[in-house]
């Protein structure tokens, strides 16, 4: 019974402090686990692949499809000893794709190399997006593409 009285006294004290606007009483908002998981889930995902060519450079394109933006392009390096990766970020209806060519430390013949790539940013709601492509070659960045793309 004393446990119940203590619990009741705590409820009364908390209710009184809340009603009186006592700033020393912390307010805690509990978030259901499924809401937290949904908030942490990225709104889009990236697929990306690249191949090397010494003579063919792929055109920079971006096309909207159902729930996605498909893209192609090419980043050029001074030799084939570069690993090419990509990442993306999204802020509302602006998507920025960053294609990075990083020297891998190998010894290579100095021959201009085109790293032709293709991929998609998927999981997008329908609407018009600003799609930006940035190339980062050895720490130097350039804008390769910027345009509007309609996602169905």
C-alpha positions as a Markdown table, in Angstrom:
| # | Residue | x | y | z |
|---|---|---|---|---|
| 1 | Unk | 0.0 | 0.0 | 0.0 |
| 2 | Unk | 2.9 | 2.4 | 0.7 |
| 3 | Unk | 4.2 | 1.8 | -2.8 |
| 4 | Unk | 0.8 | 2.9 | -4.2 |
| 5 | Unk | 0.8 | 6.0 | -2.0 |
| 6 | Unk | 4.3 | 6.9 | -3.2 |
| 7 | Unk | 3.3 | 6.5 | -6.8 |
| 8 | Unk | 0.1 | 8.5 | -6.3 |
| 9 | Unk | 2.1 | 11.3 | -4.5 |
| 10 | Unk | 4.5 | 11.4 | -7.5 |
| 11 | Unk | 1.6 | 11.7 | -10.0 |
| 12 | Unk | 0.1 | 14.5 | -7.9 |
| 13 | Unk | 3.4 | 16.3 | -7.7 |
| 14 | Unk | 4.0 | 16.0 | -11.4 |
| 15 | Unk | 0.5 | 17.2 | -12.3 |
| 16 | Unk | 0.9 | 20.1 | -9.9 |
| 17 | Unk | 4.3 | 21.1 | -11.4 |
| 18 | Unk | 3.0 | 20.8 | -14.9 |
| 19 | Unk | -0.2 | 22.8 | -14.2 |
| 20 | Unk | 1.8 | 25.5 | -12.4 |
| 21 | Unk | 4.4 | 25.8 | -15.2 |
| 22 | Unk | 7.3 | 24.6 | -13.1 |
| 23 | Unk | 10.2 | 24.9 | -15.5 |
| 24 | Unk | 12.4 | 22.5 | -13.4 |
| 25 | Unk | 10.1 | 19.6 | -14.4 |
| 26 | Unk | 11.4 | 18.1 | -17.6 |
| 27 | Unk | 9.0 | 17.2 | -20.4 |
| 28 | Unk | 9.8 | 14.0 | -22.3 |
| 29 | Unk | 8.3 | 13.2 | -25.6 |
| 30 | Unk | 8.4 | 9.5 | -26.4 |
| 31 | Unk | 8.7 | 8.5 | -30.0 |
| 32 | Unk | 7.4 | 5.1 | -31.1 |
| 33 | Unk | 10.2 | 2.9 | -32.5 |
| 34 | Unk | 8.6 | 2.6 | -35.9 |
| 35 | Unk | 8.5 | 6.5 | -36.3 |
| 36 | Unk | 12.2 | 6.6 | -35.4 |
| 37 | Unk | 13.1 | 4.0 | -37.9 |
| 38 | Unk | 11.1 | 5.8 | -40.6 |
| 39 | Unk | 12.8 | 9.1 | -39.8 |
| 40 | Unk | 16.3 | 7.5 | -40.1 |
| 41 | Unk | 15.4 | 5.8 | -43.4 |
| 42 | Unk | 16.9 | 7.6 | -46.5 |
| 43 | Unk | 14.3 | 8.8 | -48.9 |
| 44 | Unk | 16.3 | 7.6 | -52.0 |
| 45 | Unk | 18.9 | 5.0 | -52.9 |
| 46 | Unk | 21.8 | 4.9 | -55.4 |
| 47 | Unk | 23.0 | 2.2 | -57.8 |
| 48 | Unk | 26.2 | 2.9 | -59.7 |
| 49 | Unk | 28.8 | 1.2 | -61.9 |
| 50 | Unk | 31.6 | 2.3 | -64.1 |
| 51 | Unk | 33.9 | 0.9 | -66.8 |
| 52 | Unk | 37.2 | 2.2 | -68.3 |
| 53 | Unk | 37.7 | 3.3 | -71.9 |
| 54 | Unk | 40.7 | 4.9 | -73.6 |
| 55 | Unk | 38.8 | 6.2 | -76.6 |
| 56 | Unk | 35.1 | 6.4 | -75.9 |
| 57 | Unk | 33.6 | 9.0 | -73.6 |
| 58 | Unk | 29.9 | 8.5 | -72.6 |
| 59 | Unk | 27.6 | 11.5 | -72.8 |
| 60 | Unk | 26.2 | 13.0 | -69.6 |
| 61 | Unk | 22.5 | 12.3 | -69.4 |
| 62 | Unk | 19.7 | 12.3 | -66.8 |
| 63 | Unk | 16.2 | 10.8 | -67.4 |
| 64 | Unk | 13.2 | 10.6 | -65.2 |
| 65 | Unk | 11.3 | 7.3 | -64.9 |
| 66 | Unk | 8.8 | 5.9 | -62.5 |
| 67 | Unk | 10.2 | 6.7 | -59.0 |
| 68 | Unk | 13.8 | 7.2 | -60.3 |
| 69 | Unk | 16.4 | 9.2 | -62.2 |
| 70 | Unk | 18.6 | 7.2 | -64.5 |
| 71 | Unk | 21.9 | 8.8 | -65.4 |
| 72 | Unk | 25.1 | 8.2 | -67.5 |
| 73 | Unk | 28.3 | 10.1 | -67.8 |
| 74 | Unk | 32.1 | 10.0 | -67.9 |
| 75 | Unk | 34.8 | 11.3 | -65.6 |
| 76 | Unk | 38.3 | 11.6 | -67.2 |
| 77 | Unk | 41.6 | 10.9 | -65.5 |
| 78 | Unk | 45.3 | 11.1 | -66.6 |
| 79 | Unk | 45.7 | 7.4 | -66.3 |
| 80 | Unk | 43.7 | 4.2 | -65.5 |
| 81 | Unk | 45.0 | 4.0 | -61.8 |
| 82 | Unk | 41.9 | 5.7 | -60.4 |
| 83 | Unk | 39.0 | 4.0 | -58.5 |
| 84 | Unk | 35.6 | 5.6 | -59.3 |
| 85 | Unk | 32.8 | 5.7 | -56.7 |
| 86 | Unk | 29.7 | 7.7 | -56.2 |
| 87 | Unk | 27.5 | 9.0 | -53.4 |
| 88 | Unk | 24.4 | 11.2 | -53.4 |
| 89 | Unk | 22.6 | 13.6 | -51.2 |
| 90 | Unk | 19.0 | 14.9 | -51.3 |
| 91 | Unk | 17.5 | 18.1 | -49.9 |
| 92 | Unk | 13.8 | 18.2 | -50.7 |
| 93 | Unk | 13.7 | 18.2 | -54.6 |
| 94 | Unk | 17.4 | 18.7 | -55.2 |
| 95 | Unk | 19.6 | 15.7 | -55.7 |
| 96 | Unk | 23.4 | 15.9 | -55.9 |
| 97 | Unk | 25.4 | 13.0 | -57.3 |
| 98 | Unk | 29.1 | 13.2 | -56.5 |
| 99 | Unk | 31.3 | 11.0 | -58.7 |
| 100 | Unk | 34.8 | 10.6 | -57.1 |
| 101 | Unk | 37.9 | 9.4 | -58.9 |
| 102 | Unk | 40.6 | 8.7 | -56.4 |
| 103 | Unk | 44.2 | 7.6 | -57.3 |
| 104 | Unk | 44.7 | 4.0 | -56.1 |
| 105 | Unk | 48.5 | 4.2 | -55.7 |
| 106 | Unk | 49.3 | 1.7 | -58.5 |
| 107 | Unk | 51.9 | 2.4 | -61.2 |
| 108 | Unk | 50.1 | 3.0 | -64.6 |
| 109 | Unk | 50.9 | 4.1 | -68.1 |
| 110 | Unk | 50.1 | 7.7 | -68.5 |
| 111 | Unk | 47.1 | 7.5 | -70.9 |
| 112 | Unk | 43.9 | 9.5 | -70.7 |
| 113 | Unk | 41.2 | 7.3 | -69.4 |
| 114 | Unk | 37.5 | 7.8 | -69.5 |
| 115 | Unk | 35.6 | 6.2 | -66.6 |
| 116 | Unk | 32.2 | 5.8 | -68.1 |
| 117 | Unk | 29.4 | 5.3 | -65.6 |
| 118 | Unk | 25.7 | 4.7 | -65.3 |
| 119 | Unk | 23.2 | 4.3 | -62.5 |
| 120 | Unk | 20.0 | 5.4 | -60.9 |
| 121 | Unk | 18.7 | 7.3 | -57.9 |
| 122 | Unk | 15.5 | 5.4 | -56.9 |
| 123 | Unk | 12.9 | 5.6 | -54.3 |
| 124 | Unk | 11.8 | 9.1 | -55.4 |
| 125 | Unk | 8.3 | 10.5 | -55.2 |
| 126 | Unk | 6.8 | 11.9 | -58.5 |
| 127 | Unk | 7.7 | 15.5 | -59.2 |
| 128 | Unk | 10.3 | 17.7 | -60.8 |
| 129 | Unk | 13.8 | 17.5 | -59.3 |
| 130 | Unk | 17.0 | 19.5 | -59.8 |
| 131 | Unk | 19.6 | 16.9 | -60.6 |
| 132 | Unk | 23.3 | 18.0 | -60.1 |
| 133 | Unk | 26.3 | 15.9 | -61.0 |
| 134 | Unk | 29.7 | 16.9 | -59.4 |
| 135 | Unk | 33.0 | 15.2 | -60.4 |
| 136 | Unk | 35.7 | 15.1 | -57.8 |
| 137 | Unk | 39.0 | 14.0 | -59.4 |
| 138 | Unk | 41.9 | 13.9 | -57.0 |
| 139 | Unk | 40.3 | 16.6 | -54.8 |
| 140 | Unk | 39.4 | 19.0 | -57.6 |
| 141 | Unk | 35.6 | 19.4 | -58.1 |
| 142 | Unk | 33.7 | 20.5 | -61.2 |
| 143 | Unk | 30.0 | 20.5 | -62.0 |
| 144 | Unk | 29.4 | 18.1 | -64.8 |
| 145 | Unk | 25.6 | 18.5 | -65.1 |
| 146 | Unk | 22.8 | 20.5 | -63.6 |
| 147 | Unk | 19.2 | 20.3 | -64.9 |
| 148 | Unk | 15.6 | 19.6 | -64.1 |
| 149 | Unk | 14.3 | 16.0 | -64.3 |
| 150 | Unk | 10.7 | 14.9 | -64.2 |
| 151 | Unk | 10.1 | 11.8 | -62.1 |
| 152 | Unk | 6.9 | 10.0 | -62.9 |
